[in-house]
């Protein structure tokens, strides 16, 4: 069950990162999110 929650959390985090990277008004540039995605 713990692994299932972890997978769901990772998917949620990746989704949020994609939303942030696609938002032009967000202060975080896309290139700053790429290393984070590689870690996840």
N, CA, C and O atoms as a printed pandas DataFrame, in Angstrom:
     atom_number atom_name residue_name chain_id  residue_number  x_coord  y_coord  z_coord
0              1         N          UNK        A               1    0.847   -1.200    0.000
1              2        CA          UNK        A               1    0.000    0.000    0.000
2              3         C          UNK        A               1    0.882    1.250    0.000
3              4         O          UNK        A               1    0.564    2.253   -0.638
4              5         N          UNK        A               2    1.975    1.168    0.715
5              6        CA          UNK        A               2    2.863    2.322    0.760
6              7         C          UNK        A               2    3.433    2.646   -0.614
7              8         O          UNK        A               2    3.576    3.813   -0.978
8              9         N          UNK        A               3    3.762    1.588   -1.385
9             10        CA          UNK        A               3    4.315    1.829   -2.710
10            11         C          UNK        A               3    3.261    2.446   -3.627
11            12         O          UNK        A               3    3.583    3.253   -4.499
12            13         N          UNK        A               4    2.012    2.064   -3.428
13            14        CA          UNK        A               4    0.935    2.623   -4.246
14            15         C          UNK        A               4    0.787    4.112   -3.981
15            16         O          UNK        A               4    0.614    4.904   -4.908
16            17         N          UNK        A               5    0.856    4.486   -2.711
17            18        CA          UNK        A               5    0.751    5.904   -2.353
18            19         C          UNK        A               5    1.938    6.664   -2.926
19            20         O          UNK        A               5    1.787    7.788   -3.405
20            21         N          UNK        A               6    3.112    6.057   -2.878
21            22        CA          UNK        A               6    4.304    6.698   -3.408
22            23         C          UNK        A               6    4.180    6.934   -4.905
23            24         O          UNK        A               6    4.570    7.990   -5.405
24            25         N          UNK        A               7    3.640    5.956   -5.621
25            26        CA          UNK        A               7    3.470    6.101   -7.061
26            27         C          UNK        A               7    2.474    7.208   -7.368
27            28         O          UNK        A               7    2.679    8.001   -8.288
28            29         N          UNK        A               8    1.404    7.259   -6.600
29            30        CA          UNK        A               8    0.390    8.292   -6.813
30            31         C          UNK        A               8    0.992    9.668   -6.528
31            32         O          UNK        A               8    0.706   10.632   -7.238
32            33         N          UNK        A               9    1.811    9.755   -5.505
33            34        CA          UNK        A               9    2.426   11.037   -5.157
34            35         C          UNK        A               9    3.377   11.480   -6.261
35            36         O          UNK        A               9    3.399   12.655   -6.629
36            37         N          UNK        A              10    4.166   10.542   -6.793
37            38        CA          UNK        A              10    5.101   10.879   -7.864
38            39         C          UNK        A              10    4.352   11.348   -9.097
39            40         O          UNK        A              10    4.775   12.299   -9.753
40            41         N          UNK        A              11    3.247   10.697   -9.420
41            42        CA          UNK        A              11    2.453   11.097  -10.580
42            43         C          UNK        A              11    1.885   12.489  -10.369
43            44         O          UNK        A              11    1.863   13.310  -11.286
44            45         N          UNK        A              12    1.424   12.747   -9.149
45            46        CA          UNK        A              12    0.861   14.068   -8.848
46            47         C          UNK        A              12    1.934   15.138   -8.959
47            48         O          UNK        A              12    1.693   16.209   -9.517
48            49         N          UNK        A              13    3.122   14.850   -8.427
49            50        CA          UNK        A              13    4.220   15.820   -8.478
50            51         C          UNK        A              13    4.612   16.095   -9.923
51            52         O          UNK        A              13    4.829   17.245  -10.304
52            53         N          UNK        A              14    4.702   15.035  -10.729
53            54        CA          UNK        A              14    5.070   15.216  -12.133
54            55         C          UNK        A              14    4.014   16.040  -12.855
55            56         O          UNK        A              14    4.336   16.893  -13.682
56            57         N          UNK        A              15    2.745   15.777  -12.533
57            58        CA          UNK        A              15    1.667   16.541  -13.161
58            59         C          UNK        A              15    1.764   18.007  -12.794
59            60         O          UNK        A              15    1.585   18.880  -13.643
60            61         N          UNK        A              16    2.050   18.279  -11.518
61            62        CA          UNK        A              16    2.176   19.675  -11.066
62            63         C          UNK        A              16    3.356   20.345  -11.766
63            64         O          UNK        A              16    3.260   21.499  -12.184
64            65         N          UNK        A              17    4.467   19.620  -11.892
65            66        CA          UNK        A              17    5.648   20.189  -12.553
66            67         C          UNK        A              17    5.343   20.504  -14.009
67            68         O          UNK        A              17    5.784   21.527  -14.532
68            69         N          UNK        A              18    4.587   19.624  -14.664
69            70        CA          UNK        A              18    4.232   19.870  -16.065
70            71         C          UNK        A              18    3.330   21.092  -16.161
71            72         O          UNK        A              18    3.461   21.894  -17.086
72            73         N          UNK        A              19    2.416   21.235  -15.209
73            74        CA          UNK        A              19    1.520   22.395  -15.216
74            75         C          UNK        A              19    2.320   23.677  -14.999
75            76         O          UNK        A              19    2.062   24.695  -15.640
76            77         N          UNK        A              20    3.288   23.617  -14.095
77            78        CA          UNK        A              20    4.102   24.807  -13.811
78            79         C          UNK        A              20    4.964   25.169  -15.021
79            80         O          UNK        A              20    5.126   26.344  -15.350
80            81         N          UNK        A              21    5.509   24.155  -15.673
81            82        CA          UNK        A              21    6.389   24.418  -16.813
82            83         C          UNK        A              21    5.601   24.936  -18.010
83            84         O          UNK        A              21    6.151   25.626  -18.869
84            85         N          UNK        A              22    4.317   24.605  -18.067
85            86        CA          UNK        A              22    3.496   25.063  -19.187
86            87         C          UNK        A              22    2.870   26.424  -18.902
87            88         O          UNK        A              22    2.292   27.048  -19.792
88            89         N          UNK        A              23    2.989   26.879  -17.653
89            90        CA          UNK        A              23    2.412   28.178  -17.296
90            91         C          UNK        A              23    3.432   29.274  -17.588
91            92         O          UNK        A              23    4.488   29.327  -16.957
92            93         N          UNK        A              24    3.121   30.137  -18.534
93            94        CA          UNK        A              24    4.084   31.169  -18.954
94            95         C          UNK        A              24    4.292   32.224  -17.870
95            96         O          UNK        A              24    5.361   32.831  -17.794
96            97         N          UNK        A              25    3.286   32.445  -17.036
97            98        CA          UNK        A              25    3.377   33.496  -16.018
98            99         C          UNK        A              25    4.079   33.023  -14.752
99           100         O          UNK        A              25    4.330   33.819  -13.846
100          101         N          UNK        A              26    4.398   31.732  -14.683
101          102        CA          UNK        A              26    5.032   31.225  -13.474
102          103         C          UNK        A              26    6.497   31.650  -13.437
103          104         O          UNK        A              26    7.167   31.609  -14.470
104          105         N          UNK        A              27    7.017   32.057  -12.272
105          106        CA          UNK        A              27    8.390   32.556  -12.162
106          107         C          UNK        A              27    9.458   31.495  -12.394
107          108         O          UNK        A              27   10.613   31.836  -12.652
108          109         N          UNK        A              28    9.097   30.213  -12.309
109          110        CA          UNK        A              28   10.093   29.153  -12.469
110          111         C          UNK        A              28   10.229   28.782  -13.946
111          112         O          UNK        A              28    9.265   28.304  -14.544
112          113         N          UNK        A              29   11.397   28.988  -14.545
113          114        CA          UNK        A              29   11.612   28.628  -15.946
114          115         C          UNK        A              29   11.579   27.113  -16.147
115          116         O          UNK        A              29   11.766   26.353  -15.197
116          117         N          UNK        A              30   11.349   26.690  -17.352
117          118        CA          UNK        A              30   11.251   25.257  -17.642
118          119         C          UNK        A              30   12.557   24.539  -17.350
119          120         O          UNK        A              30   12.544   23.420  -16.838
120          121         N          UNK        A              31   13.683   25.163  -17.666
121          122        CA          UNK        A              31   14.961   24.471  -17.515
122          123         C          UNK        A              31   15.275   24.181  -16.046
123          124         O          UNK        A              31   16.090   23.306  -15.755
124          125         N          UNK        A              32   14.641   24.903  -15.116
125          126        CA          UNK        A              32   14.851   24.624  -13.695
126          127         C          UNK        A              32   14.044   23.408  -13.243
127          128         O          UNK        A              32   14.354   22.807  -12.214
128          129         N          UNK        A              33   13.012   23.042  -14.005
129          130        CA          UNK        A              33   12.184   21.901  -13.623
130          131         C          UNK        A              33   12.732   20.587  -14.178
131          132         O          UNK        A              33   12.426   19.517  -13.651
132          133         N          UNK        A              34   13.526   20.660  -15.217
133          134        CA          UNK        A              34   14.020   19.436  -15.852
134          135         C          UNK        A              34   14.846   18.560  -14.912
135          136         O          UNK        A              34   14.634   17.348  -14.888
136          137         N          UNK        A              35   15.788   19.125  -14.129
137          138        CA          UNK        A              35   16.543   18.283  -13.193
138          139         C          UNK        A              35   15.641   17.626  -12.155
139          140         O          UNK        A              35   15.899   16.499  -11.731
140          141         N          UNK        A              36   14.592   18.322  -11.746
141          142        CA          UNK        A              36   13.676   17.771  -10.752
142          143         C          UNK        A              36   12.939   16.582  -11.339
143          144         O          UNK        A              36   12.740   15.579  -10.654
144          145         N          UNK        A              37   12.529   16.678  -12.600
145          146        CA          UNK        A              37   11.820   15.583  -13.249
146          147         C          UNK        A              37   12.724   14.366  -13.379
147          148         O          UNK        A              37   12.255   13.233  -13.268
148          149         N          UNK        A              38   14.026   14.589  -13.613
149          150        CA          UNK        A              38   14.954   13.466  -13.734
150          151         C          UNK        A              38   15.094   12.754  -12.395
151          152         O          UNK        A              38   15.222   11.530  -12.351
152          153         N          UNK        A              39   15.071   13.514  -11.303
153          154        CA          UNK        A              39   15.198   12.918   -9.972
154          155         C          UNK        A              39   13.972   12.062   -9.668
155          156         O          UNK        A              39   14.095   10.969   -9.115
156          157         N          UNK        A              40   12.788   12.561  -10.030
157          158        CA          UNK        A              40   11.559   11.817   -9.770
158          159         C          UNK        A              40   11.486   10.614  -10.691
159          160         O          UNK        A              40   10.523    9.850  -10.634
